[in-house]
Amino acid sequence: MLTKRIIACLDVTAGRVVKGVQFEQLRDAGDPAELAAAHSQAGADEVVMLDISATHEKRATLADTVRRAARQLFIPFTVGGGIRSLDDAICVFEAGADKISINSAALADPSLITRIAERYGSQAVIVAIDAKRINGEARFEAYVSGGRNATGRDAVAWAREAEERGAGEILLTSMDRDGTGIGFDCELTRACSEALHIPVIASGGGGDTQSFVDVFQRGKADAALAASIFHFGLHSLADLKRELRSAGIPVRWPC
């Protein structure tokens, strides 16, 4: 049986890791390279670094920040934010990323997914989808520009198209749950997981161990991503994995 992955997320702006609630009320969490190293040593299976202001500010991802973090890591490292072209992706890969994550640019030009996948392989292309419930119902709309702009696109239908165009994984964030710690949106995650053949990474709302158990069991997620609970010492990665194992969730034990 494939193990479930626990992924530590670094949301970066102005060269610092930040974390907020529902994409707002940002507070400083530390230096990207230092936190990347700490999460790796603590037992994270992967690290994702998202330059959350790059797209809104119409600039490229901060390559120096990527390089500093990449030097600290011996686990898969994904970078996203501000990647609008194949050339942007090449720069990020050359700076040390193992995978890239694209969101707004993929919706604006879906063929970008294919171009990057053809050069680096689908396993290196993650399409990130920021999704919000529509009127509290079991329908979800995709947002872009760091959650600032609605697209009118159904999030699950967009995930299906992204897979068809060559995406190797979907990073699915519930905007309604982001930073709240009340649990992942299992309904959203399950809808996406059941519609696809590629892995789905659940994001937004991770809190206690039960929230991770729920998203793996009820949400059918392949991986779960969290930030606040690791940055601010609210939960030990080793303890989380130990408790997941006890609940019958297969995970890689921290080295």
RAWO-V267897 format. One record per residue. N is the residue number from 0. RES is the residue in one letter. SS is DSSP state (helix for helix, strand for strand, loop for the rest). D_LAST is the distance of its C-alpha to the last C-alpha in Angstrom with 1 decimal. Layout:
BEGIN
N,RES,SS,D_LAST / N,RES,SS,D_LAST
END
This chain:
BEGIN
0,M,loop,19.6 / 1,L,loop,17.8 / 2,T,loop,14.9 / 3,K,strand,15.8 / 4,R,strand,14.3 / 5,I,strand,13.9 / 6,I,strand,15.3 / 7,A,strand,16.0 / 8,C,strand,19.6 / 9,L,strand,21.4 / 10,D,strand,25.1 / 11,V,strand,26.8 / 12,T,strand,30.5 / 13,A,loop,32.2 / 14,G,loop,29.0 / 15,R,strand,27.4 / 16,V,strand,25.1 / 17,V,strand,27.2 / 18,K,strand,27.1 / 19,G,strand,30.2 / 20,V,strand,31.6 / 21,Q,loop,33.0 / 22,F,loop,32.7 / 23,E,strand,34.8 / 24,Q,strand,34.8 / 25,L,strand,32.1 / 26,R,strand,30.6 / 27,D,strand,28.6 / 28,A,strand,24.8 / 29,G,strand,24.0 / 30,D,strand,23.4 / 31,P,helix,21.7 / 32,A,helix,19.9 / 33,E,helix,18.7 / 34,L,helix,17.5 / 35,A,helix,15.8 / 36,A,helix,13.7 / 37,A,helix,13.1 / 38,H,helix,12.1 / 39,S,helix,9.7 / 40,Q,helix,8.0 / 41,A,helix,8.4 / 42,G,loop,6.7 / 43,A,loop,9.9 / 44,D,loop,10.4 / 45,E,strand,13.4 / 46,V,strand,15.7 / 47,V,strand,19.4 / 48,M,strand,22.0 / 49,L,strand,25.5 / 50,D,strand,28.5 / 51,I,loop,30.4 / 52,S,loop,33.8 / 53,A,loop,34.1 / 54,T,loop,36.0 / 55,H,loop,38.2 / 56,E,loop,39.0 / 57,K,loop,39.6 / 58,R,loop,37.4 / 59,A,loop,34.6 / 60,T,loop,31.0 / 61,L,loop,30.3 / 62,A,helix,29.1 / 63,D,helix,28.4 / 64,T,helix,26.0 / 65,V,helix,24.2 / 66,R,helix,24.0 / 67,R,helix,22.7 / 68,A,helix,19.8 / 69,A,helix,19.1 / 70,R,loop,18.8 / 71,Q,loop,15.8 / 72,L,loop,13.8 / 73,F,loop,11.9 / 74,I,loop,11.7 / 75,P,strand,15.0 / 76,F,strand,17.5 / 77,T,strand,20.6 / 78,V,strand,23.7 / 79,G,strand,26.9 / 80,G,loop,30.1 / 81,G,loop,33.3 / 82,I,loop,32.7 / 83,R,loop,36.3 / 84,S,loop,36.8 / 85,L,helix,35.4 / 86,D,helix,35.9 / 87,D,helix,33.8 / 88,A,helix,31.0 / 89,I,helix,31.4 / 90,C,helix,31.1 / 91,V,helix,27.9 / 92,F,helix,26.3 / 93,E,helix,27.7 / 94,A,loop,26.1 / 95,G,loop,22.6 / 96,A,loop,22.0 / 97,D,loop,20.6 / 98,K,strand,22.6 / 99,I,strand,25.5 / 100,S,strand,26.6 / 101,I,strand,30.4 / 102,N,loop,32.4 / 103,S,helix,36.0 / 104,A,helix,36.7 / 105,A,helix,35.8 / 106,L,helix,38.3 / 107,A,helix,40.9 / 108,D,loop,40.5 / 109,P,loop,38.6 / 110,S,helix,39.3 / 111,L,helix,36.8 / 112,I,helix,34.0 / 113,T,helix,35.6 / 114,R,helix,36.2 / 115,I,helix,32.6 / 116,A,helix,31.4 / 117,E,helix,33.9 / 118,R,helix,32.7 / 119,Y,helix,28.9 / 120,G,loop,28.4 / 121,S,helix,28.0 / 122,Q,helix,24.2 / 123,A,helix,24.5 / 124,V,strand,26.9 / 125,I,strand,26.0 / 126,V,strand,29.1 / 127,A,strand,28.7 / 128,I,strand,31.2 / 129,D,strand,32.2 / 130,A,strand,34.1 / 131,K,strand,36.5 / 132,R,strand,38.5 / 133,I,loop,42.2 / 134,N,loop,44.3 / 135,G,loop,41.8 / 136,E,loop,42.1 / 137,A,loop,39.6 / 138,R,loop,40.2 / 139,F,strand,38.1 / 140,E,strand,39.1 / 141,A,strand,37.1 / 142,Y,strand,37.3 / 143,V,strand,36.9 / 144,S,loop,36.9 / 145,G,loop,34.1 / 146,G,loop,35.7 / 147,R,loop,39.1 / 148,N,strand,41.1 / 149,A,strand,41.7 / 150,T,strand,42.2 / 151,G,strand,44.0 / 152,R,strand,41.6 / 153,D,strand,40.1 / 154,A,helix,36.3 / 155,V,helix,35.7 / 156,A,helix,38.4 / 157,W,helix,37.0 / 158,A,helix,33.5 / 159,R,helix,35.4 / 160,E,helix,37.2 / 161,A,helix,34.1 / 162,E,helix,32.7 / 163,E,helix,36.0 / 164,R,loop,36.0 / 165,G,loop,32.7 / 166,A,loop,29.9 / 167,G,loop,26.6 / 168,E,strand,25.2 / 169,I,strand,26.8 / 170,L,strand,25.4 / 171,L,strand,27.6 / 172,T,strand,28.2 / 173,S,strand,30.5 / 174,M,loop,32.6 / 175,D,loop,34.0 / 176,R,loop,30.7 / 177,D,loop,29.1 / 178,G,loop,27.9 / 179,T,loop,29.6 / 180,G,loop,26.7 / 181,I,loop,29.0 / 182,G,loop,27.0 / 183,F,loop,26.7 / 184,D,loop,30.0 / 185,C,helix,29.3 / 186,E,helix,32.8 / 187,L,helix,32.3 / 188,T,helix,28.9 / 189,R,helix,30.3 / 190,A,helix,33.4 / 191,C,helix,31.5 / 192,S,helix,29.1 / 193,E,helix,32.1 / 194,A,helix,34.0 / 195,L,loop,31.5 / 196,H,loop,29.9 / 197,I,loop,27.1 / 198,P,strand,23.9 / 199,V,strand,24.7 / 200,I,strand,22.4 / 201,A,strand,23.7 / 202,S,strand,24.2 / 203,G,loop,26.4 / 204,G,loop,26.5 / 205,G,loop,23.0 / 206,G,loop,23.3 / 207,D,loop,22.3 / 208,T,helix,20.1 / 209,Q,helix,23.3 / 210,S,helix,23.8 / 211,F,helix,20.6 / 212,V,helix,21.6 / 213,D,helix,25.0 / 214,V,helix,24.2 / 215,F,helix,22.2 / 216,Q,helix,24.9 / 217,R,loop,28.1 / 218,G,loop,27.3 / 219,K,loop,25.8 / 220,A,loop,23.3 / 221,D,loop,20.7 / 222,A,strand,18.6 / 223,A,strand,19.2 / 224,L,strand,19.3 / 225,A,strand,19.8 / 226,A,loop,20.6 / 227,S,helix,22.5 / 228,I,helix,20.4 / 229,F,helix,17.4 / 230,H,helix,19.7 / 231,F,loop,21.8 / 232,G,loop,19.2 / 233,L,loop,20.7 / 234,H,loop,17.5 / 235,S,loop,14.0 / 236,L,helix,11.5 / 237,A,helix,9.5 / 238,D,helix,13.1 / 239,L,helix,14.2 / 240,K,helix,11.8 / 241,R,helix,12.6 / 242,E,helix,16.2 / 243,L,helix,16.2 / 244,R,helix,15.1 / 245,S,helix,18.0 / 246,A,loop,20.2 / 247,G,loop,19.7 / 248,I,loop,17.8 / 249,P,loop,15.4 / 250,V,strand,12.1 / 251,R,loop,8.7 / 252,W,loop,6.4 / 253,P,loop,3.8 / 254,C,loop,0.0
END
